[in-house]
Amino acid sequence: MTGTESTSHVSVISLGGTIAMTPRSTSNHGVVPALDADALLAAVPGLQDSGIALAARSLRSLPGASLGFDDLNELACVITEDAATGHSGFVITQGTDTIEETAYYLDLATDLTLPIVVTGAMRNPAMAGADGPANLLAAVHVAANSDARGMGCLVVMNDEIHAARHVRKTHSTSTAAFTSPNTGPLGCVVEGQPRFHTRPGVRPTLPSDRPRRQPRVALVPICLGDGGELLRCLGEHLDGLVVAAFGAGHVPSTLVPLLEDHARRIPVILTSRAGAGPVLRHTYGFSGSEQDLQDRGLINGSWLDPYKARVLLHLLLARQATPDEITAAYQTATSLPVL
């Protein structure tokens, strides 16, 4: 049977963020996380009439910018444990600043077939046109829908359904801030019913109860006239490095020896800072080109954006993956949706 099951039991886990923020006081000091998961659910019109059983849990009360890998690891463990108790889907509410990274972390760190949906809000509850209730309602409908099984982690915002591995926040304030530049959304929610147009491709999973270590992984963007000062300052302090290179995977020729030296010691992932499109593999051959850097030991990040490439490298290193396993993970992590 497809669609929303009459026995659907969705767990809503709150981490804080704009969706849960209210004014600090009557004075103009801005909003802060204050609402728990129960309060978020109570503010959604029509949710109680959906026929979906709901459980609420408040795991954190933080701005999205303050979440870290320890928080996400605990979240993944909670989801895995709760999945064994009869839940049919999960909704995570959090700040939009780091939704794309949280969602991709869960995509990798859980190997469940149950739907896991991340959502939030661009406008806090004190603003006119607050989008949190609508986003939460749409996310619950997706999490309760059996058609969403086996898709990995999803992001639902503005009635659009996105795959965690492709979605990005591409605007700082718009309610339509979340897009999937390379693929478009997987589907949308219409009159409370999820409609899927396509499905994500195969993804690697790296589930584990607890990471064996907390690696130090940096993301370094390459800029016009870059002299490599930041790369030199990092020195011996890193376990892994992601480079956000120009265009299709290019850097100034003066940085090549420095990156080659890093790649001899630690995994260095080559990504593009462009915002869409892949790193090429064998088109350009000049010093500092994608082909030159691959020949010097850098690992091609393909379609992964720099932020997701860093999340994947963090998880791989935390689980003490071998160099061959790291290379293989990036080869399979970027598969595009299938019809």
VMD Tcl script that draws the C-alpha trace (Angstrom):
set ca {
  {0.00 0.00 0.00}
  {1.35 3.46 -0.94}
  {0.50 6.87 0.41}
  {-0.16 7.87 4.00}
  {-0.94 4.86 6.17}
  {-3.75 5.10 8.71}
  {-1.35 3.72 11.33}
  {1.51 6.16 10.59}
  {3.44 7.16 13.70}
  {5.81 10.07 13.09}
  {8.40 11.23 15.60}
  {9.10 14.99 15.53}
  {12.49 15.92 17.00}
  {13.27 19.59 17.61}
  {16.79 21.05 17.62}
  {15.81 24.73 17.83}
  {16.37 27.25 15.03}
  {14.23 30.04 13.59}
  {11.15 27.81 13.51}
  {11.33 27.66 17.33}
  {12.34 31.28 18.03}
  {10.39 33.99 19.84}
  {11.34 37.54 20.91}
  {13.68 37.71 23.89}
  {11.57 40.51 25.41}
  {9.35 43.42 24.43}
  {12.46 45.39 23.51}
  {14.06 44.96 20.13}
  {16.80 42.46 20.97}
  {15.91 39.89 18.34}
  {14.52 36.36 18.61}
  {16.07 33.31 20.29}
  {15.19 29.58 20.41}
  {12.39 29.10 22.95}
  {9.66 26.76 21.65}
  {9.88 23.02 22.26}
  {8.61 20.29 19.95}
  {5.18 20.15 21.62}
  {4.70 23.89 21.12}
  {5.71 23.63 17.46}
  {3.15 20.89 16.83}
  {0.41 22.78 18.67}
  {0.86 25.76 16.33}
  {0.20 23.81 13.10}
  {-3.38 24.17 11.79}
  {-4.88 20.91 10.55}
  {-2.18 18.68 11.96}
  {-4.44 17.08 14.58}
  {-6.95 16.19 11.85}
  {-4.36 14.45 9.68}
  {-4.89 11.03 11.25}
  {-1.14 10.74 11.82}
  {-0.01 9.78 15.33}
  {2.73 12.11 16.54}
  {5.43 11.92 19.18}
  {7.39 15.03 20.18}
  {10.94 15.21 21.48}
  {13.08 18.29 22.17}
  {16.70 17.24 21.75}
  {18.35 20.67 21.51}
  {17.37 24.35 21.64}
  {20.10 25.97 19.56}
  {20.46 28.22 16.54}
  {21.38 26.21 13.46}
  {24.81 27.87 13.41}
  {25.62 26.43 16.85}
  {24.98 22.77 16.01}
  {28.00 20.50 15.77}
  {28.95 16.96 14.84}
  {28.43 15.71 18.40}
  {24.82 16.93 18.24}
  {24.26 15.25 14.88}
  {25.79 11.99 16.03}
  {23.45 11.91 19.02}
  {20.53 12.71 16.71}
  {21.44 9.84 14.39}
  {21.65 7.47 17.35}
  {18.24 8.60 18.66}
  {16.65 8.05 15.25}
  {18.20 4.59 14.91}
  {17.04 3.58 18.39}
  {13.51 4.96 17.93}
  {13.15 3.27 14.56}
  {13.05 -0.06 16.40}
  {10.04 1.02 18.48}
  {7.42 1.24 15.75}
  {7.91 4.71 14.28}
  {7.09 4.96 10.59}
  {8.96 8.20 9.93}
  {10.90 11.10 11.46}
  {10.78 14.87 11.15}
  {13.69 16.99 12.36}
  {13.13 20.72 12.92}
  {16.15 23.00 13.11}
  {17.73 26.26 11.98}
  {18.05 26.66 8.23}
  {21.68 27.81 8.41}
  {22.90 24.21 8.59}
  {19.93 22.19 7.30}
  {21.82 21.03 4.22}
  {24.66 19.68 6.35}
  {22.45 18.06 8.99}
  {20.37 16.37 6.30}
  {23.41 15.02 4.47}
  {24.93 13.79 7.73}
  {21.73 11.82 8.44}
  {21.69 10.59 4.85}
  {25.11 9.04 5.45}
  {24.95 8.08 9.13}
  {21.63 6.19 9.02}
  {20.82 3.20 6.84}
  {17.08 3.08 7.55}
  {14.42 2.72 4.88}
  {12.03 4.82 7.02}
  {11.58 8.42 5.82}
  {13.72 11.01 7.61}
  {12.70 14.59 6.82}
  {14.44 17.80 7.89}
  {12.61 21.12 7.86}
  {12.72 24.58 9.42}
  {11.60 28.14 8.77}
  {12.94 31.27 7.13}
  {10.55 33.50 9.09}
  {10.21 33.21 12.86}
  {6.77 32.79 14.50}
  {6.59 36.49 15.46}
  {6.75 37.60 11.80}
  {3.89 38.08 9.37}
  {3.72 35.10 7.03}
  {5.76 32.78 9.25}
  {6.44 29.65 7.19}
  {7.26 27.24 10.00}
  {3.78 25.70 10.49}
  {3.31 25.06 6.77}
  {6.78 23.55 6.44}
  {6.24 21.33 9.48}
  {2.85 20.14 8.21}
  {4.29 19.28 4.79}
  {7.25 17.51 6.39}
  {4.96 15.37 8.56}
  {2.92 14.35 5.50}
  {6.11 13.31 3.69}
  {7.45 11.40 6.70}
  {4.15 9.52 7.00}
  {4.07 8.61 3.31}
  {5.27 5.13 2.36}
  {6.40 6.40 -1.06}
  {9.18 8.27 0.76}
  {10.70 5.04 2.06}
  {14.17 4.15 0.86}
  {15.01 7.67 -0.34}
  {17.46 8.49 2.41}
  {17.12 11.81 4.19}
  {14.88 14.45 2.61}
  {14.51 18.21 3.09}
  {11.00 19.66 2.84}
  {10.69 23.44 2.56}
  {8.18 25.64 0.75}
  {6.16 22.52 -0.24}
  {9.14 21.15 -2.19}
  {10.82 17.79 -1.47}
  {14.59 17.69 -1.94}
  {17.19 14.95 -1.61}
  {19.65 15.71 1.20}
  {22.63 15.01 -1.04}
  {21.60 17.66 -3.61}
  {19.83 20.44 -1.68}
  {21.46 23.77 -0.87}
  {20.43 26.98 0.86}
  {20.83 29.51 -1.93}
  {19.24 32.64 -0.44}
  {19.71 34.21 2.99}
  {16.10 35.32 3.58}
  {13.67 34.03 0.92}
  {11.09 31.41 1.89}
  {12.15 29.69 -1.35}
  {15.76 29.59 -0.17}
  {16.26 25.84 -0.66}
  {16.99 24.51 -4.12}
  {18.74 21.54 -5.72}
  {20.79 23.29 -8.43}
  {21.95 20.17 -10.25}
  {18.75 18.15 -10.18}
  {15.73 20.14 -9.07}
  {13.39 18.85 -6.34}
  {12.33 15.20 -6.13}
  {8.69 16.28 -5.86}
  {6.26 18.50 -4.04}
  {3.42 18.42 -1.52}
  {-0.02 19.23 -2.97}
  {-3.11 19.37 -0.74}
  {-1.24 17.41 1.91}
  {-0.22 14.67 -0.52}
  {3.46 14.14 -1.44}
  {3.98 13.79 -5.19}
  {7.31 12.33 -6.26}
  {8.62 12.91 -9.79}
  {11.92 11.07 -9.38}
  {14.01 9.20 -6.80}
  {17.57 9.74 -5.53}
  {20.33 7.49 -6.80}
  {22.38 5.06 -4.73}
  {24.07 6.55 -1.67}
  {26.85 5.31 0.62}
  {25.96 4.86 4.28}
  {28.33 4.95 7.22}
  {26.22 3.95 10.22}
  {27.89 3.51 13.58}
  {26.76 3.78 17.19}
  {29.57 6.16 18.02}
  {32.42 7.59 15.92}
  {35.81 6.31 16.97}
  {37.37 9.77 16.73}
  {36.54 13.41 16.02}
  {38.72 14.38 13.06}
  {39.82 17.89 12.17}
  {38.58 18.63 8.65}
  {38.88 22.10 7.11}
  {37.22 23.63 4.04}
  {39.37 26.15 2.21}
  {38.01 28.24 -0.68}
  {40.40 29.33 -3.40}
  {40.27 33.01 -4.40}
  {41.70 35.25 -7.11}
  {45.35 35.92 -6.40}
  {45.38 33.35 -3.60}
  {48.87 33.03 -2.18}
  {48.12 29.95 -0.09}
  {48.48 31.71 3.29}
  {45.55 29.85 4.81}
  {46.75 26.50 3.50}
  {50.20 27.13 4.98}
  {48.79 28.19 8.35}
  {46.85 24.94 8.60}
  {50.12 23.05 8.39}
  {50.12 19.83 10.36}
  {46.88 20.54 12.24}
  {44.43 18.71 9.96}
  {43.27 15.15 9.41}
  {41.52 16.02 6.15}
  {41.03 18.94 3.78}
  {38.35 20.00 1.30}
  {39.36 22.52 -1.35}
  {36.65 24.66 -2.97}
  {38.41 25.35 -6.25}
  {37.55 27.58 -9.20}
  {35.12 26.39 -11.84}
  {35.55 22.77 -12.83}
  {38.28 22.13 -10.25}
  {41.15 24.56 -10.87}
  {43.62 26.41 -8.62}
  {46.49 28.85 -9.24}
  {49.62 27.02 -10.34}
  {51.52 28.48 -7.39}
  {49.35 26.43 -5.00}
  {50.02 23.08 -6.69}
  {53.14 22.10 -4.69}
  {51.42 23.03 -1.42}
  {48.32 20.97 -2.20}
  {50.44 18.06 -3.38}
  {52.33 18.15 -0.09}
  {49.05 18.09 1.87}
  {47.75 15.19 -0.25}
  {50.79 13.10 0.67}
  {49.82 13.33 4.35}
  {46.04 13.58 4.49}
  {43.01 13.10 2.20}
  {42.43 16.25 0.12}
  {39.09 16.47 -1.66}
  {38.79 18.64 -4.79}
  {35.40 20.38 -5.15}
  {34.02 23.40 -7.01}
  {33.02 26.68 -5.43}
  {30.68 27.42 -8.38}
  {27.47 26.26 -6.70}
  {26.41 23.81 -9.40}
  {28.04 21.32 -11.75}
  {30.74 18.71 -11.19}
  {34.50 18.78 -10.91}
  {35.79 17.53 -14.26}
  {38.22 14.63 -14.54}
  {40.14 14.76 -17.82}
  {39.38 17.95 -19.79}
  {42.11 20.40 -18.72}
  {45.79 19.58 -18.40}
  {47.53 22.79 -17.29}
  {49.30 23.14 -13.95}
  {46.56 23.51 -11.35}
  {43.89 21.88 -13.51}
  {41.62 19.08 -12.30}
  {43.67 16.45 -14.14}
  {46.95 17.79 -12.79}
  {45.63 17.86 -9.22}
  {44.24 14.33 -9.45}
  {47.62 13.11 -10.69}
  {49.14 14.68 -7.56}
  {46.86 12.76 -5.21}
  {43.78 14.95 -4.73}
  {40.46 13.08 -4.67}
  {37.77 14.21 -7.10}
  {34.61 15.33 -5.26}
  {32.57 15.15 -8.48}
  {29.03 16.55 -7.96}
  {29.31 17.06 -4.19}
  {29.40 20.70 -3.09}
  {32.22 21.67 -0.69}
  {30.02 21.55 2.44}
  {28.72 18.07 1.78}
  {32.16 16.87 0.75}
  {33.40 17.98 4.18}
  {30.58 16.15 5.99}
  {31.38 12.95 4.10}
  {35.11 13.24 4.83}
  {34.42 13.87 8.52}
  {32.35 10.70 8.78}
  {34.86 8.62 6.83}
  {37.76 9.75 9.00}
  {35.72 9.36 12.18}
  {35.22 5.73 11.24}
  {38.91 5.32 10.31}
  {38.29 4.60 6.63}
  {41.28 3.58 4.52}
  {42.47 5.75 1.59}
  {40.88 3.33 -0.88}
  {37.59 3.42 1.04}
  {37.63 7.21 1.00}
  {38.19 7.33 -2.76}
  {35.45 4.76 -3.35}
  {33.00 6.69 -1.16}
  {33.36 9.81 -3.28}
  {32.85 7.80 -6.44}
  {29.48 6.52 -5.19}
  {28.33 9.54 -3.17}
  {27.38 11.71 -6.11}
  {24.99 9.58 -8.11}
  {22.15 11.64 -9.59}
  {18.40 10.91 -9.29}
  {16.84 8.16 -11.35}
  {13.48 8.26 -13.08}
}
mol new
graphics top color blue
foreach p $ca { graphics top sphere $p radius 0.5 }
foreach p [lrange $ca 0 end-1] q [lrange $ca 1 end] { graphics top cylinder $p $q radius 0.2 }
display resetview
